[in-house]
Amino acid sequence: MSTESQDYKIVLGVIGADCHAVGNRILTSVLTQGGIDVVNLGVMVAQDEFIEAALSEQAGAILVSSIYGHGELDCQDFRARCEERGLTDIVLYVGGNLVIGKQEFSVVEAQFREMGFDRVFHPSADLQEVIGLLKADIDANRPAQLARNSRPLADERLGLSA
Ligand code: B12
């Protein structure tokens, strides 16, 4: 694993009772190739499992998939639960077929943003674009002394730290 991918660790899974597995495998493969260290929890993942994994892996982001249409119910209070467990500044993304049937994406996006997700993705989201956004959002959330390209981190990488 590259040093770069260790800088961008994320937890990924399909939430609730949702067993759609294909998108999850594609996301894992594309994100990994894009330099993201993916902790993939697979399908039928409970909110608390995402949170436990993010805490134990010290992940910078949680990516939630919901394909079967029950995203609103399954994602209810996710941000609040993260905060209760001390994940106060974790990046939260959600994507897939988030609601039942066809609804205007802008409405769905606004609804999930209101629920505390930083970004909301349509099923046809460009995954290369997602990788760029993810890296930028994780970087923006890093404590100042650990920011990428900061002096201490750069020194450590060059073997210059004490
Ligand atoms: C295969 C399939 C199944 C298989 C799943 C097998 C398996 N283990 O994977 C089976 C037969 C089990 C199944 C069951 C059901 N299914 Co189904 N299924 C499909 C089907 C045909 C293909 C899904 C798929 O693999 N797509 C390909 C992958 C690559 O796409 P994807 O999953 O959308 O993932 C991509 C994007 O969404 C996006 N993405 C996903 N998550 C995230 C997250 C982030 C952060 C980002 C950036 C991007 C992102 O990136 C992924 C990769 O490109 C779709 C129809 C369709 N054409 O999509 C219906 C579909 C998803 N199923 C549907 C339904 C309703 C069900 C059932 C509820 C049916 C029933 N009444 O029993 C059950 C639910 C079972 C359960 N508990 O989950 C509906 C969902 C409707 C909705 N959301 O409004 C669909 C859309 C069919 C339809 N048109 O009605 N299904």
py3Dmol code that shows the C-alpha trace and the ligand (Angstrom):
import py3Dmol

protein = """\
ATOM      1  CA  MET A   1       0.000   0.000   0.000  1.00  0.00           C
ATOM      2  CA  SER A   2       1.300   3.436  -0.880  1.00  0.00           C
ATOM      3  CA  THR A   3       1.917   6.129   1.708  1.00  0.00           C
ATOM      4  CA  GLU A   4      -0.612   8.206  -0.178  1.00  0.00           C
ATOM      5  CA  SER A   5      -3.430   5.688   0.242  1.00  0.00           C
ATOM      6  CA  GLN A   6      -2.730   5.505   4.004  1.00  0.00           C
ATOM      7  CA  ASP A   7      -3.387   9.248   4.100  1.00  0.00           C
ATOM      8  CA  TYR A   8      -6.894   8.726   2.760  1.00  0.00           C
ATOM      9  CA  LYS A   9      -8.532   5.955   4.729  1.00  0.00           C
ATOM     10  CA  ILE A  10     -12.288   5.543   4.372  1.00  0.00           C
ATOM     11  CA  VAL A  11     -14.996   3.168   5.588  1.00  0.00           C
ATOM     12  CA  LEU A  12     -17.400   1.949   2.908  1.00  0.00           C
ATOM     13  CA  GLY A  13     -20.562  -0.139   3.108  1.00  0.00           C
ATOM     14  CA  VAL A  14     -24.158  -0.675   2.025  1.00  0.00           C
ATOM     15  CA  ILE A  15     -26.453   0.413   4.827  1.00  0.00           C
ATOM     16  CA  GLY A  16     -29.414  -1.310   6.453  1.00  0.00           C
ATOM     17  CA  ALA A  17     -30.936  -4.525   5.099  1.00  0.00           C
ATOM     18  CA  ASP A  18     -29.688  -3.722   1.593  1.00  0.00           C
ATOM     19  CA  CYS A  19     -27.885  -6.645  -0.080  1.00  0.00           C
ATOM     20  CA  HIS A  20     -26.948  -5.064  -3.444  1.00  0.00           C
ATOM     21  CA  ALA A  21     -23.277  -5.964  -3.703  1.00  0.00           C
ATOM     22  CA  VAL A  22     -22.095  -5.052  -7.213  1.00  0.00           C
ATOM     23  CA  GLY A  23     -21.753  -1.279  -6.755  1.00  0.00           C
ATOM     24  CA  ASN A  24     -19.932  -1.851  -3.475  1.00  0.00           C
ATOM     25  CA  ARG A  25     -17.296  -3.973  -5.230  1.00  0.00           C
ATOM     26  CA  ILE A  26     -16.932  -1.447  -8.037  1.00  0.00           C
ATOM     27  CA  LEU A  27     -16.551   1.411  -5.564  1.00  0.00           C
ATOM     28  CA  THR A  28     -13.895  -0.527  -3.634  1.00  0.00           C
ATOM     29  CA  SER A  29     -11.947  -1.305  -6.763  1.00  0.00           C
ATOM     30  CA  VAL A  30     -12.085   2.205  -8.310  1.00  0.00           C
ATOM     31  CA  LEU A  31     -11.365   4.050  -5.064  1.00  0.00           C
ATOM     32  CA  THR A  32      -8.451   1.737  -4.226  1.00  0.00           C
ATOM     33  CA  GLN A  33      -6.951   2.309  -7.669  1.00  0.00           C
ATOM     34  CA  GLY A  34      -7.414   6.038  -7.068  1.00  0.00           C
ATOM     35  CA  GLY A  35      -5.165   5.992  -3.986  1.00  0.00           C
ATOM     36  CA  ILE A  36      -7.824   5.564  -1.289  1.00  0.00           C
ATOM     37  CA  ASP A  37      -7.364   3.016   1.508  1.00  0.00           C
ATOM     38  CA  VAL A  38     -10.804   1.372   1.604  1.00  0.00           C
ATOM     39  CA  VAL A  39     -12.085  -0.498   4.661  1.00  0.00           C
ATOM     40  CA  ASN A  40     -15.003  -2.270   3.008  1.00  0.00           C
ATOM     41  CA  LEU A  41     -17.712  -3.520   5.364  1.00  0.00           C
ATOM     42  CA  GLY A  42     -19.721  -5.014   2.476  1.00  0.00           C
ATOM     43  CA  VAL A  43     -23.519  -5.173   2.489  1.00  0.00           C
ATOM     44  CA  MET A  44     -26.205  -4.999   5.211  1.00  0.00           C
ATOM     45  CA  VAL A  45     -24.183  -2.741   7.465  1.00  0.00           C
ATOM     46  CA  ALA A  46     -25.718  -1.088  10.566  1.00  0.00           C
ATOM     47  CA  GLN A  47     -24.983   2.558  11.416  1.00  0.00           C
ATOM     48  CA  ASP A  48     -23.042   1.495  14.513  1.00  0.00           C
ATOM     49  CA  GLU A  49     -20.836  -0.837  12.459  1.00  0.00           C
ATOM     50  CA  PHE A  50     -19.808   2.072  10.214  1.00  0.00           C
ATOM     51  CA  ILE A  51     -19.054   4.185  13.270  1.00  0.00           C
ATOM     52  CA  GLU A  52     -17.117   1.435  15.111  1.00  0.00           C
ATOM     53  CA  ALA A  53     -14.982   0.818  12.018  1.00  0.00           C
ATOM     54  CA  ALA A  54     -14.330   4.527  11.471  1.00  0.00           C
ATOM     55  CA  LEU A  55     -13.212   4.875  15.091  1.00  0.00           C
ATOM     56  CA  SER A  56     -10.992   1.805  15.168  1.00  0.00           C
ATOM     57  CA  GLU A  57      -9.453   2.481  11.740  1.00  0.00           C
ATOM     58  CA  GLN A  58      -9.140   6.234  12.324  1.00  0.00           C
ATOM     59  CA  ALA A  59     -10.801   6.802   8.972  1.00  0.00           C
ATOM     60  CA  GLY A  60     -11.197  10.258   7.501  1.00  0.00           C
ATOM     61  CA  ALA A  61     -14.535   9.542   5.861  1.00  0.00           C
ATOM     62  CA  ILE A  62     -17.518   7.208   5.813  1.00  0.00           C
ATOM     63  CA  LEU A  63     -19.092   6.410   2.429  1.00  0.00           C
ATOM     64  CA  VAL A  64     -22.608   5.040   2.727  1.00  0.00           C
ATOM     65  CA  SER A  65     -24.356   3.280  -0.150  1.00  0.00           C
ATOM     66  CA  SER A  66     -28.073   2.709  -0.312  1.00  0.00           C
ATOM     67  CA  ILE A  67     -29.467   1.003  -3.390  1.00  0.00           C
ATOM     68  CA  TYR A  68     -32.847  -0.483  -2.477  1.00  0.00           C
ATOM     69  CA  GLY A  69     -34.678   2.779  -1.819  1.00  0.00           C
ATOM     70  CA  HIS A  70     -34.788   2.909   1.973  1.00  0.00           C
ATOM     71  CA  GLY A  71     -31.903   5.320   2.392  1.00  0.00           C
ATOM     72  CA  GLU A  72     -33.886   7.962   4.202  1.00  0.00           C
ATOM     73  CA  LEU A  73     -34.931   5.580   6.959  1.00  0.00           C
ATOM     74  CA  ASP A  74     -31.585   3.789   7.227  1.00  0.00           C
ATOM     75  CA  CYS A  75     -29.574   7.030   7.332  1.00  0.00           C
ATOM     76  CA  GLN A  76     -31.790   8.800   9.866  1.00  0.00           C
ATOM     77  CA  ASP A  77     -29.716  10.409  12.665  1.00  0.00           C
ATOM     78  CA  PHE A  78     -26.432   9.042  11.242  1.00  0.00           C
ATOM     79  CA  ARG A  79     -24.597  12.352  11.729  1.00  0.00           C
ATOM     80  CA  ALA A  80     -25.931  12.686  15.294  1.00  0.00           C
ATOM     81  CA  ARG A  81     -24.765   9.153  16.148  1.00  0.00           C
ATOM     82  CA  CYS A  82     -21.312   9.906  14.750  1.00  0.00           C
ATOM     83  CA  GLU A  83     -21.110  13.004  16.921  1.00  0.00           C
ATOM     84  CA  GLU A  84     -22.306  11.115  20.018  1.00  0.00           C
ATOM     85  CA  ARG A  85     -19.412   8.672  19.528  1.00  0.00           C
ATOM     86  CA  GLY A  86     -16.852  11.449  19.117  1.00  0.00           C
ATOM     87  CA  LEU A  87     -16.642  11.484  15.306  1.00  0.00           C
ATOM     88  CA  THR A  88     -17.289  15.210  15.268  1.00  0.00           C
ATOM     89  CA  ASP A  89     -15.604  16.117  11.998  1.00  0.00           C
ATOM     90  CA  ILE A  90     -15.755  12.952   9.906  1.00  0.00           C
ATOM     91  CA  VAL A  91     -16.524  13.420   6.215  1.00  0.00           C
ATOM     92  CA  LEU A  92     -19.861  11.757   5.397  1.00  0.00           C
ATOM     93  CA  TYR A  93     -20.854  10.841   1.833  1.00  0.00           C
ATOM     94  CA  VAL A  94     -23.948   8.976   0.687  1.00  0.00           C
ATOM     95  CA  GLY A  95     -24.875   7.654  -2.753  1.00  0.00           C
ATOM     96  CA  GLY A  96     -26.942   5.213  -4.779  1.00  0.00           C
ATOM     97  CA  ASN A  97     -30.700   4.905  -5.363  1.00  0.00           C
ATOM     98  CA  LEU A  98     -31.458   6.741  -2.166  1.00  0.00           C
ATOM     99  CA  VAL A  99     -35.218   6.919  -2.370  1.00  0.00           C
ATOM    100  CA  ILE A 100     -37.982   4.796  -3.844  1.00  0.00           C
ATOM    101  CA  GLY A 101     -38.887   5.556  -7.431  1.00  0.00           C
ATOM    102  CA  LYS A 102     -37.818   8.551  -9.478  1.00  0.00           C
ATOM    103  CA  GLN A 103     -37.511  11.840  -7.619  1.00  0.00           C
ATOM    104  CA  GLU A 104     -35.759  15.026  -8.669  1.00  0.00           C
ATOM    105  CA  PHE A 105     -32.127  14.573  -7.616  1.00  0.00           C
ATOM    106  CA  SER A 106     -31.844  18.145  -6.321  1.00  0.00           C
ATOM    107  CA  VAL A 107     -34.654  17.395  -3.861  1.00  0.00           C
ATOM    108  CA  VAL A 108     -33.034  14.152  -2.713  1.00  0.00           C
ATOM    109  CA  GLU A 109     -29.677  15.885  -2.405  1.00  0.00           C
ATOM    110  CA  ALA A 110     -31.147  18.678  -0.276  1.00  0.00           C
ATOM    111  CA  GLN A 111     -32.876  16.128   1.940  1.00  0.00           C
ATOM    112  CA  PHE A 112     -29.690  14.147   2.662  1.00  0.00           C
ATOM    113  CA  ARG A 113     -27.624  17.321   3.096  1.00  0.00           C
ATOM    114  CA  GLU A 114     -30.174  18.390   5.684  1.00  0.00           C
ATOM    115  CA  MET A 115     -29.589  15.016   7.391  1.00  0.00           C
ATOM    116  CA  GLY A 116     -25.919  15.904   7.793  1.00  0.00           C
ATOM    117  CA  PHE A 117     -24.215  14.314   4.782  1.00  0.00           C
ATOM    118  CA  ASP A 118     -21.455  16.464   3.300  1.00  0.00           C
ATOM    119  CA  ARG A 119     -22.047  15.222  -0.238  1.00  0.00           C
ATOM    120  CA  VAL A 120     -24.815  13.248  -1.894  1.00  0.00           C
ATOM    121  CA  PHE A 121     -24.279  11.254  -5.095  1.00  0.00           C
ATOM    122  CA  HIS A 122     -26.497  10.105  -7.922  1.00  0.00           C
ATOM    123  CA  PRO A 123     -26.040   6.445  -9.083  1.00  0.00           C
ATOM    124  CA  SER A 124     -24.245   7.687 -12.197  1.00  0.00           C
ATOM    125  CA  ALA A 125     -21.736   9.788 -10.222  1.00  0.00           C
ATOM    126  CA  ASP A 126     -18.316  10.094 -11.872  1.00  0.00           C
ATOM    127  CA  LEU A 127     -16.120   8.081  -9.503  1.00  0.00           C
ATOM    128  CA  GLN A 128     -12.916   9.851 -10.577  1.00  0.00           C
ATOM    129  CA  GLU A 129     -14.557  13.099  -9.559  1.00  0.00           C
ATOM    130  CA  VAL A 130     -15.609  11.492  -6.267  1.00  0.00           C
ATOM    131  CA  ILE A 131     -11.967  10.547  -5.572  1.00  0.00           C
ATOM    132  CA  GLY A 132     -10.851  14.162  -6.073  1.00  0.00           C
ATOM    133  CA  LEU A 133     -13.591  15.509  -3.807  1.00  0.00           C
ATOM    134  CA  LEU A 134     -12.884  12.885  -1.147  1.00  0.00           C
ATOM    135  CA  LYS A 135      -9.184  13.703  -0.964  1.00  0.00           C
ATOM    136  CA  ALA A 136      -9.902  17.442  -0.812  1.00  0.00           C
ATOM    137  CA  ASP A 137     -12.568  17.008   1.900  1.00  0.00           C
ATOM    138  CA  ILE A 138     -10.350  14.738   4.034  1.00  0.00           C
ATOM    139  CA  ASP A 139      -7.445  17.179   3.675  1.00  0.00           C
ATOM    140  CA  ALA A 140      -9.674  20.098   4.666  1.00  0.00           C
ATOM    141  CA  ASN A 141     -10.665  18.262   7.876  1.00  0.00           C
ATOM    142  CA  ARG A 142      -7.157  17.394   9.037  1.00  0.00           C
ATOM    143  CA  PRO A 143      -5.867  19.114  12.171  1.00  0.00           C
ATOM    144  CA  ALA A 144      -3.499  21.904  11.085  1.00  0.00           C
ATOM    145  CA  GLN A 145      -0.359  20.205  12.426  1.00  0.00           C
ATOM    146  CA  LEU A 146      -1.120  17.082  10.409  1.00  0.00           C
ATOM    147  CA  ALA A 147      -2.208  18.774   7.184  1.00  0.00           C
ATOM    148  CA  ARG A 148      -0.731  17.294   4.030  1.00  0.00           C
ATOM    149  CA  ASN A 149       2.441  19.081   3.040  1.00  0.00           C
ATOM    150  CA  SER A 150       2.763  20.446   6.571  1.00  0.00           C
ATOM    151  CA  ARG A 151       6.317  20.604   7.866  1.00  0.00           C
ATOM    152  CA  PRO A 152       6.086  17.848  10.525  1.00  0.00           C
ATOM    153  CA  LEU A 153       4.530  15.355   8.150  1.00  0.00           C
ATOM    154  CA  ALA A 154       6.933  16.227   5.363  1.00  0.00           C
ATOM    155  CA  ASP A 155       9.885  15.834   7.777  1.00  0.00           C
ATOM    156  CA  GLU A 156       8.597  12.470   8.963  1.00  0.00           C
ATOM    157  CA  ARG A 157       8.303  11.245   5.393  1.00  0.00           C
ATOM    158  CA  LEU A 158      11.833  12.361   4.643  1.00  0.00           C
ATOM    159  CA  GLY A 159      13.123  10.679   7.805  1.00  0.00           C
ATOM    160  CA  LEU A 160      14.061  14.042   9.291  1.00  0.00           C
ATOM    161  CA  SER A 161      11.905  13.928  12.427  1.00  0.00           C
ATOM    162  CA  ALA A 162      13.485  13.167  15.804  1.00  0.00           C
TER     163      ALA A 162
END
"""
ligand_1 = """\
91
B12
C -29.055 -7.066 -9.225
C -30.208 -6.411 -8.490
C -30.718 -7.094 -7.379
C -30.128 -8.376 -6.845
C -28.901 -8.011 -5.978
C -27.852 -9.105 -5.996
C -26.620 -8.674 -5.226
N -26.306 -9.393 -4.171
O -25.988 -7.686 -5.569
C -31.334 -8.945 -6.016
C -32.174 -9.825 -6.914
C -30.974 -9.715 -4.754
C -32.112 -7.666 -5.742
C -33.021 -7.551 -4.705
C -33.806 -6.420 -4.495
N -33.863 -5.328 -5.280
Co -32.615 -4.978 -6.737
N -31.736 -4.584 -8.312
C -30.751 -5.173 -8.926
C -30.393 -4.375 -10.202
C -31.007 -5.121 -11.397
C -28.933 -4.154 -10.464
C -28.164 -3.564 -9.273
C -26.716 -3.454 -9.646
O -25.931 -4.358 -9.404
N -26.350 -2.341 -10.325
C -25.005 -2.113 -10.842
C -24.164 -1.297 -9.836
C -22.781 -1.051 -10.452
O -24.806 -0.039 -9.656
P -25.221 0.526 -8.242
O -25.559 -0.595 -7.326
O -26.250 1.572 -8.476
O -23.904 1.228 -7.653
C -23.267 2.327 -8.304
C -23.891 3.705 -8.007
O -25.148 3.670 -7.374
C -22.877 4.442 -7.221
N -22.962 4.424 -5.756
C -23.570 3.544 -4.945
N -23.360 3.860 -3.664
C -22.602 4.959 -3.649
C -22.070 5.687 -2.579
C -21.273 6.804 -2.854
C -20.730 7.593 -1.733
C -20.998 7.149 -4.212
C -20.112 8.302 -4.511
C -21.534 6.432 -5.269
C -22.321 5.339 -4.978
O -21.645 3.841 -7.548
C -21.853 2.438 -7.761
C -20.805 1.935 -8.728
O -20.908 2.543 -9.983
C -31.107 -2.992 -9.930
C -31.596 -2.247 -11.164
C -30.504 -1.398 -11.758
N -30.460 -1.378 -13.043
O -29.709 -0.764 -11.029
C -32.241 -3.412 -9.003
C -32.738 -2.411 -7.972
C -31.560 -1.704 -7.320
N -33.396 -3.275 -6.986
C -34.458 -2.746 -6.492
C -35.281 -3.346 -5.512
C -36.563 -2.606 -5.155
C -34.941 -4.558 -4.912
C -35.748 -5.306 -3.851
C -36.315 -4.435 -2.736
C -36.833 -6.068 -4.616
C -37.801 -6.829 -3.735
N -39.014 -6.313 -3.658
O -37.441 -7.818 -3.131
C -34.723 -6.309 -3.323
C -33.959 -5.781 -2.110
C -33.175 -6.868 -1.431
C -32.298 -6.314 -0.356
N -32.520 -6.700 0.865
O -31.420 -5.522 -0.656
C -34.745 -1.382 -7.103
C -34.477 -0.218 -6.155
C -35.551 0.826 -6.372
C -35.297 2.120 -5.708
N -34.216 2.360 -5.002
O -36.128 2.959 -5.912
C -33.875 -1.411 -8.405
C -33.338 -0.039 -8.868
C -34.750 -2.030 -9.518
C -35.901 -1.128 -9.912
N -35.770 -0.385 -10.992
O -36.888 -1.092 -9.268
N -31.792 -6.697 -6.633
"""
view = py3Dmol.view(width=600, height=400)
view.addModel(protein, "pdb")
view.setStyle({"model": 0}, {"cartoon": {"style": "trace"}})
view.addModel(ligand_1, "xyz")
view.setStyle({"model": 1}, {"stick": {}})
view.zoomTo()
view.show()
